[in-house]
Amino acid sequence: MDLTRRELGQLAMGGIAGLAISKFGGAIASAQAAWKPNRSLIHGVQFGLQPFCYHDLVPSIENRPELIKRMLKNGMGMVELHSGWCEPTFSGPGVTGQQSREQLRKWRTSRSDDHFRAIKKEFDAAGIEIYTYYQTMNDSYTDAEVDASLAGAKLLGARGNVGSYGLRLAKKFSEFPAKHGMFLGIHNHDNLSDPDAFNSEESFLKGLAYGPQVKATLDTRHFTAADGDCLGFLQRHHDRMSSVHLGDRRRHNGRSAPFGEGDAPIIQVLRMIRDNQWPIPAILEFEHGTLRPQVDEVQAMFDYCKRALAT
């Protein structure tokens, strides 16, 4: 995909975005290349899954085959893969938290590329594209560890790295992904009292100013709970979005809800993406309680979206 008009304008202005493009060349544009159509491309909208939806399935290397099995049952062809599905754990009797953390850092900076290539082959064989890699980095990450983590994500085929952190850390990590031909997806929550949080359109704009390699991952649940305007945000900033985390929730910091029972404009969001042919994946995610098996709840969400796009 070519650079957007907004990104070209930022380049002309010679600000942070211009510096990022000149430094990283075509990496940013290549990170936004169109995906190959897959089984969950529905009426022009590409759907994927945030596997957190399978609440009963702990993200681990051991559980990865079951994750793939469930995604196939739900008809999913795209995933936002959490690092927990790919990285080993080093906890055990007598192992302190600090020791475990140090061992994980050592593993990240010394692991073989074949580790991630093998995981990619598993998902490729199932026809599931790894669109983004969800890894919430923090101050404990060294520069070498950040680069190693993103290099691993790139081997998986991920277009970008998404994490839940605030403005300060987003700025710290903002230039790393483009070096790997990737984007940084900044993800919002509903905590309006935290000045460092991504929780409003204003805070998103601050993060997007860090450079064109930074993209908004708009969570419709949290944005709705924070009384944000999802449709207005989508209309104004679609060219700077990596995806939407599609879920439902009540306004005024209300509860999470099944699709169609909250205040998030799910149907309107999907139709806006479809009608404008915007390359913005809709990543399904839910937090509400349910008595149904999680696979059934995911299917109910996906079927709701399919009905919304059928007309």
C-alpha positions, 0 to 999 in steps of 0.5 A: 500500500502506498503512503497515505495523503496524511503521511505524505503531508507529514513528510513535506512538513519535515516533522517526526513523520518525515524523519521516520520515512527518510530513515526507514525508507519503504519499510513502513509502506511494506508493513501495510501491504494488503493481505491475501484473501482468506476464509474470514474475509466477509463481504469486503471486511477482513475478520480476525481473532484475538485469542483472549476470547478463549478465556479457558485456554491459557496462552502457552506453547503447549496449548497452541495446537488447541488454539489452531483447532478452535480457530479452524472450527470458528472459520477464522483465517487471521489472528492477533497472536499473543507472545504467550503462544510462542515463548517459553516460560521459565517459572518453577520451584525455587525460581524467583520472578527476577530469575525467570525474567532474566532467563526469558530475556536471554532466550529472546536475544539468543533463540534460533530463527527456526523457532518462529519459522516453525510456528509460522508453518503451523499457522500457514498449514491451517490457513491462518495469517498472523496479522499482528503480534501482541506483546506488551513491552515495558521498561524492563526491555533492553533495546536488544530485547525489543529488536529481538522480539520484533525480529521474531514477530517478523518471522511469524509474518506479523505486519505489526506489534500491538501492546497495551501501554501508554504514551511514554512507552509508545514514544520509547518504542515507536522507532523500533518496528519500522526497522523491521518493516513493521508498524506499532499498534497503540491500543486504547483503554477506558481509564480517563483519569490516567494522563499517560493512557490511550483513552481518547481521540486526543491521546491517540493523536499524541501517539500518532504524532510519533511517526507514520509507523505508529498506527491506532488499534481502536478498541471499540469496547473501551472507546465506547465505555470512555464515551468516545465516538467510534464512527467519528474516529474511524471517519477521521483517522482510518488512514492511520489505523492498523485494525479495530478490536471489535467488541461491545460494551455500555457507555459511561464505563459500563459493563462488557456485553454480548454483541448487540447488547451494548452501546458500541456501534458494531454494525455501523463500524463494519458497514463503514469499513465495507462501504469505503473499502478500507483495509482495516481488519476487524479483530473480534474480542470479548470480555463479558461472561458467558455460560456457553463454551468460548468457541460457541460465543466466538461463533455467535459474535462472528455470525452477528457480524456476518448478518450485519454485512449481508445487507 
